[in-house]
Amino acid sequence: MRADVHQAAEGTYLVHGSNTNWVILKDGDAVTLVDTGYPGDRHQLLASLAAVGSAPEAVAAVLITHAHNDHLGSAEYLSAAYGTPVYLHEAEVPHARREFLHQVSIGQVLRNGWRPGVLPWAVHALRSGGTAHVPVTAPRPFPTDGKLDLPGRPVPVHTPGHTDGHCAYHLPDAGLLISGDALVSGHATSRVRGPQLLPGMFHHERSRAVASLDVLAGLEGDLMLPGHGPVHRGSIRDAALRARELAL
């Protein structure tokens, strides 16, 4: 399957994998990779780097929004094969090592199987490695507060709820938010289109996920690259407030 790469802004690319997105931030020959898709998305991941004129050895770092398998899938591969550092919020580091797992269970999926799209999504997730054991051996907490010294100069924004250490990434100079699963614009299990929270079964603590929308509403910008769904163009504040209204 070919990589579905969309240039969202100068040096910024949203890639649609199989039901999950990742982001490439390019500065000259170097790139920052935000998330890595499912384990089964590896071919697409590598193809997406080639599509923007890069390569895995040029990845300065992998930033992970959160350590679910559909975002963490190839992080350990890049770390082991190319020595690429993998950074997360400090609360998400043990999750990436798989000291625990904050992920929707098979039982929860089955209980929600009557909902539109859930069973086809579950079959796809299983085939793509959604339940595979893909820990990162040496995940690292962010080396500094504020802007990271990486291509794109992203700023981690702690947005707990989906997982304890979920982080979005804000590029204030570009007016851009990489929102991960804290705020999405669509999902295979949702009939809603536009800014929204994921369905409740996917959140470790839904109340904290709702509260984190207030954090996102305080960010400046008019371009959102979500973990699921298409690029959203428009006020980040308005997008977060719309999602909060739908969630209440």
C-alpha positions as CSV (number, residue, x, y, z in Angstrom):
1,M,0.0,0.0,0.0
2,R,1.4,3.4,-0.9
3,A,1.9,6.1,1.6
4,D,-0.9,8.8,1.6
5,V,1.2,11.9,2.1
6,H,-0.4,15.4,2.3
7,Q,1.7,18.6,2.6
8,A,-0.1,20.6,5.3
9,A,2.3,23.5,5.5
10,E,5.9,24.2,4.5
11,G,8.1,21.4,5.7
12,T,5.1,19.7,7.4
13,Y,3.4,16.5,6.1
14,L,0.4,14.6,7.5
15,V,0.5,10.9,6.5
16,H,-2.6,8.7,6.6
17,G,-1.6,5.2,7.5
18,S,-4.2,2.4,8.0
19,N,-6.7,4.2,10.3
20,T,-3.9,6.2,12.0
21,N,-1.9,9.3,11.0
22,W,1.7,10.3,11.6
23,V,3.5,13.6,10.9
24,I,6.8,14.4,9.3
25,L,8.5,17.7,10.1
26,K,11.3,18.4,7.6
27,D,14.1,20.9,8.0
28,G,16.7,20.6,5.3
29,D,17.9,17.0,5.2
30,A,16.7,16.2,8.8
31,V,13.2,15.3,10.0
32,T,11.3,14.8,13.1
33,L,8.8,12.0,13.0
34,V,5.7,12.3,15.2
35,D,4.2,8.9,15.8
36,T,4.8,5.8,13.6
37,G,1.4,4.1,13.0
38,Y,0.6,0.5,13.5
39,P,3.3,-2.2,13.4
40,G,1.7,-3.2,10.1
41,D,2.2,0.3,8.7
42,R,6.0,0.0,8.5
43,H,6.2,-0.2,4.7
44,Q,4.0,2.9,4.5
45,L,6.0,4.7,7.1
46,L,9.3,4.2,5.2
47,A,7.6,5.0,1.9
48,S,6.3,8.3,3.4
49,L,9.8,9.3,4.4
50,A,11.0,8.6,0.8
51,A,8.1,10.6,-0.6
52,V,9.3,13.8,1.1
53,G,12.9,13.2,0.1
54,S,14.1,11.8,3.4
55,A,15.1,8.4,4.8
56,P,15.0,6.6,8.2
57,E,18.6,7.4,8.9
58,A,17.7,11.1,8.6
59,V,15.2,11.0,11.4
60,A,16.6,13.1,14.2
61,A,14.0,11.8,16.7
62,V,10.7,10.1,17.0
63,L,8.2,12.0,19.2
64,I,5.3,9.8,20.4
65,T,2.0,11.4,21.3
66,H,1.1,8.3,23.4
67,A,2.1,4.6,23.6
68,H,-0.8,2.9,21.9
69,N,0.2,0.3,19.3
70,D,-1.3,2.3,16.5
71,H,1.1,5.2,17.2
72,L,4.1,3.3,18.7
73,G,4.2,0.6,16.0
74,S,7.7,1.2,14.5
75,A,9.4,3.3,17.2
76,E,11.5,0.4,18.5
77,Y,12.4,-0.6,14.9
78,L,13.8,2.9,14.2
79,S,15.6,3.0,17.5
80,A,17.2,-0.5,17.1
81,A,18.0,-0.2,13.4
82,Y,19.1,3.5,13.2
83,G,19.8,4.6,16.8
84,T,16.9,7.0,16.6
85,P,16.0,8.5,20.0
86,V,12.3,8.0,21.0
87,Y,10.9,10.8,23.2
88,L,7.7,10.9,25.2
89,H,6.2,12.7,28.3
90,E,7.8,11.3,31.4
91,A,4.5,9.7,32.5
92,E,4.3,7.9,29.2
93,V,7.8,6.4,29.3
94,P,6.9,3.3,31.4
95,H,3.9,2.8,29.2
96,A,6.1,2.7,26.1
97,R,8.3,0.1,27.9
98,R,5.0,-1.9,28.5
99,E,5.3,-1.8,32.3
100,F,1.6,-1.3,32.0
101,L,-0.9,-0.9,29.2
102,H,-3.6,1.8,29.0
103,Q,-5.4,0.5,25.9
104,V,-8.9,-0.5,25.1
105,S,-9.4,-4.2,26.0
106,I,-10.9,-6.9,23.8
107,G,-13.8,-7.1,26.3
108,Q,-14.5,-3.4,25.9
109,V,-14.5,-3.7,22.1
110,L,-16.9,-6.7,22.3
111,R,-19.2,-4.8,24.6
112,N,-19.3,-2.0,22.1
113,G,-19.5,-4.2,19.0
114,W,-23.1,-3.1,18.3
115,R,-21.9,0.4,17.5
116,P,-21.4,1.3,13.9
117,G,-17.9,0.7,12.6
118,V,-16.5,-1.0,15.7
119,L,-16.2,-4.6,14.5
120,P,-14.6,-3.7,11.1
121,W,-12.2,-1.4,13.0
122,A,-11.4,-4.2,15.5
123,V,-10.6,-6.7,12.7
124,H,-8.4,-4.1,11.0
125,A,-6.6,-3.3,14.3
126,L,-5.9,-7.0,14.9
127,R,-4.5,-7.5,11.4
128,S,-2.3,-4.4,11.7
129,G,-0.7,-5.4,15.0
130,G,-3.0,-3.6,17.4
131,T,-2.5,-6.3,20.0
132,A,1.2,-7.0,19.2
133,H,3.9,-6.7,21.9
134,V,6.0,-3.7,20.6
135,P,7.7,-2.1,23.6
136,V,10.4,0.5,23.2
137,T,13.5,-0.7,24.9
138,A,14.9,2.8,25.8
139,P,12.3,5.5,25.6
140,R,13.4,8.9,26.8
141,P,11.5,11.7,28.5
142,F,11.8,15.1,26.8
143,P,15.3,16.5,27.3
144,T,14.1,20.0,28.0
145,D,11.0,22.1,28.7
146,G,9.5,24.2,26.0
147,K,10.6,24.0,22.3
148,L,12.6,20.9,21.4
149,D,15.8,21.4,19.5
150,L,14.5,19.3,16.6
151,P,13.2,20.0,13.1
152,G,10.0,21.9,13.4
153,R,10.9,23.1,17.0
154,P,7.8,21.4,18.4
155,V,6.6,22.2,22.0
156,P,5.1,19.2,23.9
157,V,1.8,20.0,25.5
158,H,0.7,17.5,28.2
159,T,-2.9,16.5,27.5
160,P,-3.7,13.5,29.8
161,G,-6.8,11.5,29.7
162,H,-6.5,9.3,26.6
163,T,-3.4,8.0,28.5
164,D,-1.7,9.5,31.5
165,G,1.2,10.9,29.5
166,H,-0.5,11.8,26.2
167,C,1.2,14.9,24.6
168,A,0.1,17.0,21.7
169,Y,2.8,19.1,19.9
170,H,2.4,22.8,19.2
171,L,4.4,24.6,16.6
172,P,3.6,28.2,17.6
173,D,5.5,29.9,14.9
174,A,3.6,28.0,12.3
175,G,0.3,28.2,14.1
176,L,0.0,24.4,14.0
177,L,-1.1,21.7,16.4
178,I,-0.2,18.0,16.2
179,S,-3.1,16.8,18.4
180,G,-2.6,13.1,18.5
181,D,-5.6,11.4,20.1
182,A,-6.4,14.3,22.4
183,L,-8.5,15.9,19.6
184,V,-9.3,14.2,16.3
185,S,-11.3,15.1,13.2
186,G,-12.7,11.6,12.5
187,H,-12.4,7.9,13.3
188,A,-13.6,4.6,11.8
189,T,-15.9,4.1,14.8
190,S,-17.4,7.6,14.8
191,R,-20.2,9.0,12.6
192,V,-19.2,12.6,13.6
193,R,-17.0,14.6,11.2
194,G,-14.9,17.4,12.4
195,P,-13.2,18.1,15.7
196,Q,-14.2,15.6,18.4
197,L,-13.0,13.4,21.1
198,L,-12.6,9.7,20.3
199,P,-15.4,7.5,21.6
200,G,-15.3,6.9,25.3
201,M,-14.0,3.3,25.3
202,F,-10.6,4.5,23.9
203,H,-9.8,6.8,26.9
204,H,-8.1,5.7,30.0
205,E,-9.8,8.6,31.9
206,R,-12.4,10.3,29.8
207,S,-13.0,13.1,32.3
208,R,-9.3,14.1,32.1
209,A,-9.5,13.8,28.3
210,V,-12.4,16.3,28.3
211,A,-10.5,18.6,30.7
212,S,-7.4,18.5,28.4
213,L,-9.5,20.1,25.6
214,D,-9.4,23.3,27.7
215,V,-5.6,23.2,27.5
216,L,-5.7,22.9,23.7
217,A,-8.3,25.7,23.5
218,G,-5.6,28.0,25.0
219,L,-3.2,27.4,22.1
220,E,-2.9,29.8,19.1
221,G,-3.1,28.5,15.6
222,D,-5.4,27.6,12.7
223,L,-4.1,24.3,11.5
224,M,-4.6,20.9,13.3
225,L,-3.0,17.6,12.3
226,P,-4.8,14.9,14.3
227,G,-4.0,11.3,15.1
228,H,-7.1,10.2,13.2
229,G,-9.0,12.0,10.5
230,P,-8.1,14.6,7.9
231,V,-6.3,17.9,8.3
232,H,-8.5,20.5,10.1
233,R,-8.1,24.1,9.0
234,G,-9.6,26.7,11.4
235,S,-9.1,28.0,14.9
236,I,-7.6,25.5,17.2
237,R,-9.5,27.1,20.1
238,D,-12.8,26.7,18.2
239,A,-12.0,23.1,17.4
240,A,-11.3,22.2,21.0
241,L,-14.4,24.0,22.2
242,R,-16.6,22.3,19.6
243,A,-15.2,18.9,20.7
244,R,-15.8,19.8,24.4
245,E,-19.4,20.7,23.6
246,L,-20.0,17.4,21.8
247,A,-18.4,15.5,24.7
248,L,-20.7,17.0,27.4
